[in-house]
Amino acid sequence: MNFRFPSTFLAACLAASVCYAENFDVIIRHGRVVDGTGNPAYFADVGIKDGRVTAIGQIAGAANAEIDATGLIVAPGFIDVHTHADEVAEQPRAENFLRMGVTTLVVGNCGGSALDVGKFFREVASNGISPNVITLIGHNTVREKAMGGSFDRPPTPDELEKMKSLVDQAMRDGAAGLSTGLIYLPGVFSKTDEIVELAKVISPYDGIYASHMRHEDSEIYAALDEVFRVAREAKVRAEVSHIKLSGEKAWGKADDVLAYIEKARAGGLDITHDQYAYTASSTTMRQLIPDDAFDGGKDKFRKLMADPEQKAKLAARMKEKIRARGREDYAYAVIASYKHDKSLNGLNIVEAAKKVRGSDSLDDQIETILELEQNGSASGVFHGINETDLQKFMQHPNTMIACDSGLREFGKDVPHPRGYGNNARVLGRYVRELKTLRLEDAVRKMTSLPANTFRLKDRGLIKEGFWADIAVFDPEKVTDPAAYNDPHHYATGIPFVLVNGVSVIRNNEHTGAKPGRGLKR
Ligand SMILES: [Zn+2]
């Protein structure tokens, strides 16, 4: 007998030999349940009533809605702890996420969030959204608010107090914790003391500190030390966002890095990590330009560009920097979204330089990068991660699966494919094809692990009494057709997705339903 009957209700059902279908709004029948714990899959029907799973087992009769999951996996809806879907109240369908099985989004990452978290949750509630959403409060957001336009300095005591009170207000309004983006403006200019002080504010609320660290290359150990120090001194748990080793010089160290984190955990810290399943990253092209060119904002950069001597110095430093990283050119950097000249989207910097300047010399590549920034900036895709490291990070039991993507507008620009494919890629490429992970472990990394880490009550498992956030997928077919050069394809093989017991994806189509909620801490 393959069925499990964990509930007292089901015990009563068992006595009567079957459960009665009229007790349910939805029944998902004949599927194999991968419940999110990491335990082996088992065959069972899943009954849903008033938004929650109320029975797991053999269920007879008919309900208002039935889903035939024969040959399919029934899993908890995926929880993506690292997204940039901050505009979800304005773009409530979130189809790129739902179509890859994601039912709960964490936003406010990499130091950037809504400043007014209370207002964020009010807008989510009044507009209605398809997935659930949680937000962090962003360090860069509060630093910018408190310090105005001059950033390359520590805050004054008054400014620090202002930042702390903004973080405190956000936590009282329901934020789940604090995020930093320590390669971005203006956080790049902050010292560790400042982050410790802000993290102390979230500690009494049991908030989490999520960090896009200062370094993700061979200097990663120094960056981890900073995360550990924040966790230790502020007494908070910490999440290393999108863990990776960027650039050939850093490759091959995944085992060392994981051992380094394990050592910190053994010393009493609670450190976890998340990762996307791609060997390219994505962020603004501005990251290729030294940070100090932007202290004081865009005006300073414009002035600098107008001064030939200073501009030449900046270009010379960029040349030094790329060579120091062991690279000959910028072919690894591909333009994803450039409003000023959309014909460059999808070209790497070498190709773009050739197109706009008639030459792809390193000088012309650097000139092209500076032009992108002068003409309103561009986002990019950067091919700089090694497959072996990626798989080692993925196999670690404390690594969650998170895409680091925003909401996608279908057909717009040439964005990183992770926003369409991440979870499907893990289930297709890394579970089915490469066997890097057991199916049950992969699902755990997308469900109960993130739910526990971000303290989500009653989510992340297929369990009686838990919210019915559910992804139903075909383990033989789930695939990520989104490619770097052709990203606008939804994940396939995930025909049914429910949020709070309501179908949001039915037979591979968005139903238009908006059952999602803002989940306050
Ligand atoms: Zn980031």
Residues whose N, C-alpha, C, O or C-beta is under 5 A from the ligand:
A	BS01	ZN	C110 H212
